[in-house]
């Protein structure tokens, strides 16, 4: 281990020792409200505390020595209790004037807990010291609003942690608990594109050179075979694959949004695949479904294995959404060269409680200590991916598959760039469905929306301004009295974005940030101008290889790593490492906002914090984490 990582390692070791010691001393916070029901809906949209204070108690309350109080925006918590989970224990904040709560219904919620405040303060000081050492090495800490970052290095330097006075009561900022993450997390635990992994000869396959393992566990063929789960579903792998490929050959009507056929899919993907599966056969667009499809000959190259635990809900209320694990593939032509066509398999993580979630996260985290492509690393990674890719890992879902959705992004078989979304239906085959958070393109001025449709987009945005700014909104099929959610996403140009009218009035989205959030959360905006995906590979890995627009992960030929958009990696040429994108709509006029991105840094911070907090290592810190963790609520 390098010397530069020792402070963080010492800190984590101290937290572990503290957890062991403090677990022996803790007693449950005993109060009548402890039995109040936890509200599962808060997993996605939890109440976020506006202020948290911690004070030592002169007189214990039910054996507890610390009082935590929290306030919330008016109306967010409607009852006089807020119950949540810390590990396997249900605790409750209360605003009923009992058990330490000073005054009923004053909007200040309270809970008494047991905590060694001296050790708690020592841990906060240790976090600050570890961060200061990393700041001196030009690493940074950020505060995130959705995907956009603000550097908080000065807050770390000036934080008054050492002067916290719990006897008088101290306000605790959740930023105090943030630890600058190990940079190795980004490429070893989060976005894995190392050639030793994506071209592992025992787990992947080159369908043209025949090098590798055609039944390798990370091949597209193996993964889709597991999804079909024929022994359980009774659906053949061929029928399962056909149910997906056939969607491009006919026009689809999805939520009253017409998705035109892209029949070039036949000559580009279907025909070569079916012919290789059936040598000598005469295959036509009329008879191709009468032939077997060999999944081991799938024309796909693995580009990345991606950890998306950051998409999880707030586990303080339930664990029904533990985030995702993803496999990104590039589609190949008959010469095995990459097409402008990617396919992403997005799996839900089948974990149902905090202990399972943290154990799974720890496995991802531990990859940072191994060398990508080594036998130890690849074995450890497969032990992770098998947990969500293997048939039967989610018995309650169609075919027992953990797949949430399959998405495609391509310009290879039609124009413009088109993104589609598919799910396994209750019948066990693929259905094409709406593209989440993407309104129908007919409402976008940039796509030629009529004034009437621009008015509808602005009406939706302005009418949902609070939830959009809070990033808790979810676009439904029907909005503003019409079919609204799109059946496809079209990215018309590299600078594509979403907007309504530019002149003042009811047809204009009045808030600049609302326009940006609505746009960047669409697939078309995030793959276009809002994230400026035309700029990529600023990290120069692979060296000297250019990045293609419209793609966050851009395919390259075998033997070359895919390139990553700067939205993901940030810009190492900037002092703070953030990639800046001038608001593509030019708002506000005259001085457009520069949005700042480094999404892998955000994901790394999240994973570091998830591991550090654990399932109640410190009850006080775990409570604060529940009260301040806002799920991302994004689709990508």
N, C-alpha and C positions, 0 to 999 in steps of 0.2 A: 504494500500500500504506500502511495506517495505521501510525503510529509504534508502536502497541501490539503490532504483529506483527513488528517488526524483530529483537528478540532471537532469536526462533525461526528467522527467516530466516537470520540470521548464523550461528546454530548449524548449521543444515542445510547451509549453504554450506561451513562449516569441515569438516563431516564428509565432504562430497563431495571437497574438496581433499585431505583426509587419505587418503581411499580411493584417490585417484589416486596419491599419493605412496607409500603403504604397499604398494600392489599391486606396485610395482616392486621392493620389498625382500623380500617374503615368499618363503619356500621351504616346500615341503610338510613337514608333520610326518612324518618318516620312522621307521617302526617296523614290526615284523613284523605287528602286529595291524591295520595299515592296510588289509589286504586282507580282513578279517573281514566277513561278510555283514551288511548292514543289514536289520533286521527290519521289514517293511512294516506289521505289525500295530501297531507303536508309533506309527504316524501318528494313530490314534484314541486309544490309551491309552499314551502314552509314560511312561517312568520319569521322575519329577520329582525333581531333586536337592534334598536337604535342606540341604546346605551346600556352598558353592563358595569355594575359596581360590585366590588367584593369587600367585605368588612369582617374582621374578626369579632366574635361574640364574647362579651365579658361573662355572660352566663349562658352555658350550653342550652340548646333547644333540642330536646329528645336525643341528647348525647352527641349533638353535632356542634362544631366550634366555629363554623364560617357561615355567613349569610351572603348569598348572591342575589342581587336584584337586577331586573331587566325591564326596560320599557320598549314598547312596540308602537308603530304608527297606529293612529286611532282606527278602531274597527277591525284590525287584523285578527286579534284574539277576542272572540265574542263571548267566551265564557270566563268564569273567574278562576279557571285552572287551565294549564297547558301541560299536557303529559307527553313524555318522550322516553326513548330508550337510551340507556348507557350500558353497553354490553348486553347482558340478559336481564337487566334491572329496569323497572319502570319508575321514573321519577316525575314529580310534578312541580311546576312553578304555580304559585297561587296568589290571587289578589282578593282574598276573602277576609283579611284582617286577623288571620290565625297563624300560629306556629311561625312567628317571626315576621309575617307580613304586617306592616305597621298600620295600614289603613285600607279597608275594603273599597274596591271599585275606584281606586285612584289612578289606575293605569300602570302602577308599579307592581310587578310580579316578583315573588320572592321564593327562595328555597334555602333551607339550612342543610349543609353537608359537612362531612368530616374531611379535613385536609390539613396537612402539615404546611402552613403558610411560609415558614422559613425555607423549607426545601423547595416549595413552589416558586418562591422568589429567586432562589439560587438557580433554578432551572431557566427562568426568564433571563437572568444575567448571563448564563452560559450560552443561551441562544444568541443574545446580542453580541457577545464576544466572538462567537464563531462567525457570525455575519460580518462583523467589523474586519476580521482577518480576510474574509473573502472579498469584501469591498476593496481592500487594499491591493487585491490582485485583479482588480477591474472586473469582478463579477458583480451582478446587480440583483436587487430585489424589486418586485413590482406589485402594484395594486391593480387589480383587473376589474374592468367593467365589461362583462361579457368577454369578448376576445381582445378588446383594446386595452393597452397598458399605460400606466403612469409609473415612472420611476420613483421609488420611495427611499432611496439611499440615505438622503438627509434625515428622514424620519428615524431610520435605524441608528444613525450616528447620534442624533439628539434625543433619543428616547430616554425618559427619566426613570428607567427601570430600577436603578439602584436606589432611588429615593421613594419608591412606592411605600406608602404608609397604610397598612391594612388595619391598623388600630383605628385610624380616623375614617377609613374607607377610601378605596382607590378605584378609579375608572380604568377599565382594561380594554385597550384597543386590540381587536383580533390580529392586527399586524404584528403584535408583540410575539406571537407564537410561530411566525413564519421563519423557516430556515432556508437560506439560499441553497438550492439543491445541487447535488453532484452533477456536473456537466455530462458525465458518462451516461446518465439516465436517458438522455435524448436519443442516442443511437443504439443503446444496448437494451433499454427497457421500454421504450415508447414507439419509436419509428425504426424498425429493423429492416435495413436494406443491404446489409453486408453480403457480398457475393458468396462467402462461405456458408451463408444461410439460404439465400434465395436460389442458389445453385448447388445445394447440398446433394451429392450424387445418390445418397440413400433415401432422400425424402422428396426430391423434385425430379423433373424429367424434361428433356428437350425432345419434342415430338418429331423434329426433323433429323437431328443427328443420332437419335435413339440413345443418347447418353443419359445416364441416370436410372431412376427406378420408375417405370410407368405406373406402378401402384403405390408410389411414395405418399406418405401421409399429408404432404403439403402440396400435392398436385391438385389441379382443378378437378380432374376425374375422380380422385379419391373423395374429395370433399363433397362433390355433388352426389356421388354414390351413397355417402353417409346420409345426406339430406333425404334422398329417396327412401332409404331404409326399407328396401323391398321385403325382407323377411317379416317385418311388422305391418307395413302399409299395404302390401300386395301389389304395389305399383312398380313396374319395371323401370330400370334406370333410363332406358331408351324413351319410354313414354314420359318420364319426368323431364328429361332434357327437351324433348319435342314440345312439351307444354310451354316451355320458355321461349325457344327459338321461333316458334310459329307466330308469336305475337307481332313480329316485325312484318310479316307477310300480308297482314290485313289491317285495314284502318280500325283503330280502337276508339270507342266512345267512353271516356272515363270522367264521371261527374259532369257530363255535358260538355266536356272539352275534347275536341276531335284531335286524335293523335294519328297522323297520316302514316300509312304503310311505308316502310323502307325496304323495298323488295331486293335491293342490292345485298341484303343480309344473306340471301340465298347463295349467290355466286361467291360472296366474300368469305362466309363462314360455314354455312350449312353444307353446300355441295362438296367442298374439299374434305370436310370432316366425314360425311357419309360415304364418299368414295373411298377414302382410306380405310374405313371400317368394313367396306364390302368391295374388295378388289375385283375389277372386271365387270361390276354391275353398271347398268345404264340408269343413271339417277336423273330425274327431272323434278321440276318444281311441283309437278302433279303427283308424283309417286314416292317422293323422298320419305314420307312417313311410313312406308311399308318396309323400310330397311332398318336393320339394327344400327345403333350408334355406339361405338366403342368409347367409353369415357377415358380410357388410357391414351387415346389419340387426340384428346381435346387440344385445339390450337391456342393454348394459353401459356404465358410465361409468368411465374410468380415475380412480383415487383416488391412487395413489402408485407410484413406482418406487423400489425399495429395494435397497440394497447390503448383502448379508449375507456378506461375506468373513469376518466374525467366526466363522462356522460351519465354517471350514476345519479340517483336521487339522494336525498338527505336520509341517511340510514338511521337517524334518530327517531324516525316515525314508522318505518318498515323497510324491508329490503325486497322489493319486487323488481327494482331496476338497479342492477349492480354494474351498469355500464356495458360496454361492448368489447369484443375482440374482432379484429378485421383481417381479412386476406385481400390484398389488392393484386389483380392480374392484368396483364396487357394481352390483348388479342393479337395473334400473329397471322401474317399472310402465308401463302403456300411456300414461300422461301424462308419462312421463320423470321422475317423482319417485322418489327413492331408496326402495327397500325395505330392510327389516332383513335384508339378505342380501348377503354379500360372497363373492367368489371370488378365490383367490390362486393365481397361477401361479408355481411355485417351480422355478427352473432351476438345475441344476448348472453350475459354471463349467468349461468344457473347457480347462483348463490342466494341463500334465503335468510341469512342472519349475519350479524356483525363479525362473529368469529370466522365464518367461512369467507366473508369478503376480505377481511384483513389478511387471512392466511393466503388467499389467492393473490392479493396485492403484494404481499411479501415475496412470493415467488417471482413476480415480475421484477420487483425491486432488486432482488439478489442477483439478477442477471448482470448488473453493472460490475460485478466482481469477476466475471468470466470473460473470456475472449470470444467474440462472435466468430462462428465458423468452427470453433474447436469442438471436439466430441462432447466435452462436458457442457458447453454452452448449448449446443443443438439438442442434446438429450434433455436438458433442463427446460428449454423452450418447448419441445414437444410435449413434455409433461404438463405444461401450461395449456397449450392449444388443444390437446386431446380432451381437456375438460369441457370444451364447448363445441368441438367439431364432431366428436364421435356420435354415431347414431344412438338415440335413446337418452341423451343427456338432459332433455327437457320433455319428460313424458306427457305433460299437459298440453304441449304445442303440437301442431300438425306434424305427422310422421315422427314425433318424438325428437325433432330437430330443434336445436337452439337458434337457428337462423331467425333474425328479426326481419331482415329484408336484403334483397340483392339489388344493387344499383348499377346502372351503366352510364357511361359518358363517352360520346363518340361524334366524330365527323367523318368516319371512314365509309359510311354507307348512305349518307345523306347530308343535307345542309338545311339549316345551320347546326351548330353544335347542339346536341340534344341529350338530355339526361332523363332516364326512365327509372321507375321503381317497381319492383316485383316482390310478392310475398308468397309463401306456401299457403294455399287455401285450406279450408277444412276438408276438401276432397283429396288433399295430399298432392296436388299439382300446383304449378305456378299460376298466379293471377297477376295481371298488370294493374297497378293501383295509382292513386294520386301521389304526386311528389310533395312530400310534407313541407309546409311553410312556404310553398311557391304558389302565389295566386296565378290564375290563368293569364297568359301573356296578353290577352285582349284588353286587360286593364292597365297595361304599362304604356305610358306615353312614348317611351323609347322604342317600343314595338309597334307604334302606330295606333294607339288606343284612341277611340273617338272621345270627344269632350264628355259625352255622357258616361263612358266607362272610366275616364279619368276622375270624374266626380265620385264614382263608386269606390275607387281605390282610396281617394282622399277621405271619403266618409269613413271607410274602415279604419284608416290610419289615425285620423283625428279623433274618432270615437273610441278608439282603444289606446289612446296615448299613454295613460298611466301604466297599463299592463305591458305595453311595448317598451317603455322606458325601464320598467322593472324586469323586463325580459322573462315574463311569465306567460305571455300570450301564446296561444296555439290556434292557427288558422283552421277553421272547420270547413267541411264541404260547402255548407251554405253560410254565407255572410251577406250583410246588407241586402237581404231579400233575394239573393240570386246564387246560382252555382258559382262558387268563387275559387275554391282550391283547384290547382291545375293538374292535368293528366300527364304533363310533360314539362320540362324546363328547357327553354331555348336561350342560349347565350349567343347573342347576335354578333357581337364584336368583342375584341379583347377588353374594351373599356365599358362593357355592358353594365347597366345598373337599373334600378327601379325608381320611378318618380311619376307624379301626376302633373298637373298644370304648373307652369312657371310663374304665372301672374297671380296676384293676390285675389282671394275669393274662396268660395267653398270647395273649388276643385284643386286647391293647393294644399299639400301636406305642410302644416304650419310650423312644425318643429323639425329643425334640421337633424337632430339626433334620432328622432323617430323615423325619418326617411332613411337614414343610414342603417339603423338596426333592422328595419323591415327588409331592406335590400340585401344586406350582408348575410342575413339568415336564409335567404333563398339560395337554392343551388346555383341558379344562373348568375346571381350577383356575386356569390363567393368564388365562383370559377371565372368571373369576369373582372369588371372594374373596381368593385368594392375591395377586393383583395389584390388586385393588379397581378394576376397570375402570369402575365407576360414576363414578369421579372422573376428569375429563379436561379438556382445554383450559385448564389452569392457566396456560399461556403466553399466553392470550387472543389466539390467532391461528388462525382468524379472530376478530376482535373481537366480543364479545357473543354468540357462538354456543355453545349448550350441547352437551355431549357425551353420547352414549347409552351405557348400560351394556352389558356383554358384548363390547364391541368395542375392540380396540387402535387401529384406524383406522376412524373412524365416518363413513359416507357423508353427504354433504350434497347439496343441489340443484346443478345446473349454475350456475356463477358464484360458488360458495362453496367454499373449501378444506375438505377433510375435517378433522375434529378428531382429536387424538391423546390417548390415555390418559396419565395422569400417570405410569404405570409407564414409559413411553417417555421422557417429557420431564423427569421430575423435578418438583420443586415450587419455583419461583423465589422463593416467599415464605419459604423456609427459608434460613438462613445458608449452609448447605452445598449447597443446591439439590437435596437428596434428598427423594423422596416416601416417606413412612412409612406402612406398613400394619401395623396391629396383627394379630398372628397370629389368623386367623379361627377356629381351634380353641380359642383362649384358653389356649394353652400357652406356658410353664408356668403352671399355675393360680395365680392371685393376682397375677402380674406377667408378663403375656404379652409375648413378644418383639415388638419393632417392627422389621419387615424394611424395608430401605432400598433404594430403586430410582431409577435414572436411566439407563435402558438405552442411550439414544443417547449419553450421556457415556461409557459403557463401550465402545461400538462405536467412538467417536471416538478414545479412547485406543488401542484395538487397531490402528486404521488408521494412526495416527501412528507407533506403534511398529513396525509392519510395514514402512512406508516407510523409517523411520530405520535399521532393521537391515539391510534389503536382503538381498542374497545374498553376504554375506561382505565388506561394506565394511570392517569390522573383524573379523578372524577370531575374536579373543577374545570380542567382544561377540556374534557370531553363535553361537559355541559355547554361551555362557551362555544365549542365547535358546532354543536347541534344548533345553537341559537344564531349562528352567524354564517353557516354554510348554505350558499344559494346554488342550487343545481343549475347547470349550464342551459338546459332546455333547448339545445341546438340539435340539428340533425346531422351535422358534419363537423 
